[in-house]
Each structure stands twice: as structure tokens, then as C-alpha cells.
């Protein structure tokens, strides 16, 4: 799989969207999660079961993962979310 952007490039795109265009970070997170879930749902249509595990860390990418899980659940997938953090919050 080829990455569209490196991590620093993606962070810069997010920074520009938030600081220069005034987009809320939660809007970016929602869009990223929704679009990712749509791609996963395309794959699941070809499978018999719709069971998915989503692994989330801390920070924004973890937030994206929870959005993905919500969209998949709302579309009938059986979703298990695993959250990992180095310390309790």
C-alpha cells in the first residue's frame, strides 16, 4: 500500500486547514473517520461476516479510530474497540 502523504505532510495539511481555513479539528476527525469507514464497508460487502476490530491509541488518530468504529457500528458491523494508552486519563 502506498501512502498518499507522510505523517509530517498530513500534520501540515491539518494545521493549514485548522489555522488558515478555520476548520474545526473535530470536523477533520469526523471526515477522516467517515471516509475510512466507507472504504472498510466496501470491503465488508464482499465478506460473509461483518466483524471488525478497531485499535485506537491516544491523540487524534485514536479519535479517528473511534469515529470509524461508530460509523461501522451504525452500518451493522459488529465492532470491538481496543484502546491503548501508556497511562490512565
N, C-alpha and C positions, 0 to 999 in steps of 0.2 A: 504494500500500500504506500502510495506516495503522499507526503504531506503537502498541503496547499501552502502553508506558512510555517515558519519556525516559531517556537514559543516566544522569543523576543519580538518577532514581527506581529504575532497575534496580540501580544500585550500592547504594542504601539497602536495597532488598529483600534483596540478597545479604548485606549487613552484618548485618541483623537475623537472617537465617537462620543465619549463622555464629556471631555473638556472643550472640544472645539465645536461640536454639533449639539451639545446639551442633552444627549440621550441619557436616560437613567440606566444605571448599571443593571438594575433588576429587569429592564426591558431587554437588554442584551442577553442576560441569562435565560430569560423566558424564550427568546427566539432561538438561541443555541440549543436549548433542551428540546424545544418543539421540533426543530428541523432534524435533530439527531434521532428523535423518536420516530419521525416519519420514515427515515431510512431504515430503521430497525423493523418497523411494521411491514415494510416492503419485503424484507427477508422472511419475516414470520408468516406471511401469507402463503409461502411455499412449504411451510413446515406443518406437521400434524399438531404438535403441541405449541402452546404459546406461553412457555415458562421462561422467565428471564431473571438473571441476577445482575444487579447494578452495584458496582463498587464505588463508593464515594470517599474521598479524603476531605481534608479541611480546605477552606478557601473557596474561591469562585468556581473552580472546576468541580468541586464537591457539590456546590449548589446547582450547577448544570446537571449533575447526575440525578439529584432529587427531582428536578423538573422532568428529566427523561422518564424516570420511574413513574411519576404522576401521569404523564401522557400515555405511557404504555398501559398502566392500570386502567385508566379511563377508556381505553380501547380494547379491554377484555383480556389483557395478558395477566398471567399470574406472576407477580413481581416480588422478588426478595431484594431488599436493600441492605448492603453491608457498609457500615460507616467505620472508618478508622481514623483515630486521632492519637497523637502522642501524649496528650493529657486531656483530662475531662474539662469540659467548659460549663 
